[in-house]
Amino acid sequence: MNDGNGRAFGGRDAILNAADLKHEDVDATEWWGCWIRIREMNALEKHEFGIQLLGDDGEAHLSRMAPDMMTRIVMMCVVDKIGNRVFTDEDVQALGKKNPAPIELIANKVFALSGMGADAIDKGKDVSESTATTASPSD
């Protein structure tokens, strides 16, 4: 729908069907040098994790993370080329037994994509420091 001023307004279907989650391709060297695709957390996921990290001071703190939070983030946000989750809820325990380096790298990248970088999560700890990854030029 156009308002006569050149602005198009989206309706329900346009909004709900929009592919609006950012993604990035990450080099997971520890996992046989393969590349994986991650996506930002959706609104419900971000809210769920934000609540868990919130301290009494109203700030988010990494120290409040549940022991399996990073593996849960990997489970939720590693996707295939068309955006479908690669892992299921049942994979969290198995992911927890993997090398922590790629788990932390992926979780930190997801935090950054989701707008939950250093200032949003924990002052003094930049979760987007790891720059060993590269976004794929072709999506």
C-alpha positions as CSV (number, residue, x, y, z in Angstrom):
1,M,0.0,0.0,0.0
2,N,1.3,3.4,-1.0
3,D,0.4,6.6,0.9
4,G,0.7,8.9,-2.1
5,N,4.1,10.2,-0.8
6,G,6.1,7.3,-2.3
7,R,6.1,5.4,1.0
8,A,5.0,1.8,0.9
9,F,3.4,0.4,4.0
10,G,3.7,-3.4,4.7
11,G,0.8,-5.4,5.9
12,R,0.7,-8.3,8.2
13,D,1.8,-10.9,5.6
14,A,4.6,-8.7,4.3
15,I,5.9,-8.1,7.8
16,L,5.6,-11.8,9.0
17,N,7.2,-13.1,5.8
18,A,10.1,-10.7,5.7
19,A,13.5,-12.4,6.0
20,D,14.7,-9.8,8.5
21,L,17.3,-11.7,10.7
22,K,20.9,-10.9,9.9
23,H,23.3,-13.8,9.4
24,E,27.0,-14.3,9.0
25,D,29.2,-17.2,7.8
26,V,31.8,-18.2,10.3
27,D,35.0,-20.3,9.8
28,A,34.8,-23.0,12.5
29,T,38.4,-24.2,12.1
30,E,38.2,-26.6,15.1
31,W,35.3,-28.4,13.4
32,W,37.4,-29.7,10.4
33,G,37.8,-26.3,8.9
34,C,34.2,-26.1,7.9
35,W,32.2,-22.9,7.5
36,I,28.9,-22.6,9.4
37,R,26.1,-20.0,9.1
38,I,24.8,-18.2,12.2
39,R,21.9,-15.9,12.5
40,E,21.0,-13.3,15.1
41,M,18.6,-14.2,17.9
42,N,15.0,-13.5,17.1
43,A,13.0,-11.2,19.4
44,L,11.7,-14.0,21.7
45,E,15.2,-15.6,22.0
46,K,16.9,-12.3,22.7
47,H,14.3,-11.5,25.4
48,E,14.7,-14.9,27.0
49,F,18.5,-14.6,27.2
50,G,18.3,-10.9,28.2
51,I,16.1,-11.8,31.2
52,Q,18.6,-14.5,32.3
53,L,21.5,-12.1,32.2
54,L,19.9,-9.2,34.0
55,G,21.3,-8.4,37.4
56,D,19.9,-6.6,40.4
57,D,21.5,-3.4,39.0
58,G,19.5,-3.6,35.8
59,E,22.6,-4.4,33.7
60,A,23.3,-7.6,31.8
61,H,26.2,-9.6,33.1
62,L,27.9,-12.7,31.5
63,S,28.5,-14.0,35.0
64,R,24.8,-14.7,35.3
65,M,24.8,-17.1,32.3
66,A,23.5,-20.6,32.9
67,P,26.2,-23.3,32.4
68,D,24.6,-24.4,29.1
69,M,23.7,-20.9,27.8
70,M,26.4,-20.8,25.1
71,T,25.6,-24.2,23.8
72,R,21.9,-23.3,23.7
73,I,22.8,-20.2,21.7
74,V,24.8,-22.4,19.2
75,M,21.9,-24.8,19.1
76,M,19.4,-22.1,18.3
77,C,21.4,-19.9,15.9
78,V,23.5,-22.2,13.7
79,V,21.4,-22.5,10.6
80,D,21.7,-24.0,7.1
81,K,21.9,-21.9,3.9
82,I,18.2,-21.3,3.9
83,G,17.9,-20.4,7.6
84,N,16.7,-23.7,9.1
85,R,18.2,-24.7,12.5
86,V,21.0,-27.3,12.2
87,F,20.7,-28.5,15.8
88,T,17.8,-29.5,18.0
89,D,17.1,-29.0,21.7
90,E,18.3,-32.6,22.1
91,D,21.8,-31.6,20.8
92,V,22.6,-29.2,23.7
93,Q,24.3,-31.8,25.9
94,A,26.4,-33.2,23.0
95,L,27.4,-29.6,22.0
96,G,28.5,-29.1,25.6
97,K,31.0,-31.9,25.2
98,K,32.7,-30.2,22.2
99,N,35.8,-28.0,22.2
100,P,34.8,-24.8,24.0
101,A,36.7,-22.5,21.6
102,P,34.2,-22.7,18.6
103,I,31.2,-22.7,21.0
104,E,32.4,-19.5,22.6
105,L,33.3,-17.9,19.2
106,I,29.9,-18.7,17.7
107,A,28.0,-17.6,20.8
108,N,30.0,-14.3,20.9
109,K,29.3,-13.7,17.2
110,V,25.6,-14.4,17.8
111,F,25.6,-11.9,20.7
112,A,27.3,-9.3,18.4
113,L,24.8,-9.9,15.5
114,S,21.9,-9.6,18.0
115,G,23.1,-6.2,19.3
116,M,24.2,-7.7,22.6
117,G,27.9,-6.7,22.3
118,A,30.3,-5.5,25.0
119,D,28.3,-2.6,26.2
120,A,25.0,-4.5,26.2
121,I,26.3,-7.5,28.0
122,D,29.2,-6.8,30.3
123,K,31.2,-3.6,30.6
124,G,34.9,-4.3,30.1
125,K,34.5,-7.6,28.2
126,D,34.1,-7.2,24.4
127,V,32.4,-10.4,23.2
128,S,32.9,-9.3,19.6
129,E,36.7,-9.3,20.0
130,S,37.2,-12.5,18.0
131,T,37.8,-11.4,14.5
132,A,38.9,-14.8,13.1
133,T,35.7,-15.0,11.2
134,T,34.7,-13.6,7.9
135,A,31.3,-12.8,6.5
136,S,30.7,-14.6,3.2
137,P,30.4,-12.2,0.3
138,S,27.7,-14.3,-1.3
139,D,24.5,-15.2,0.5
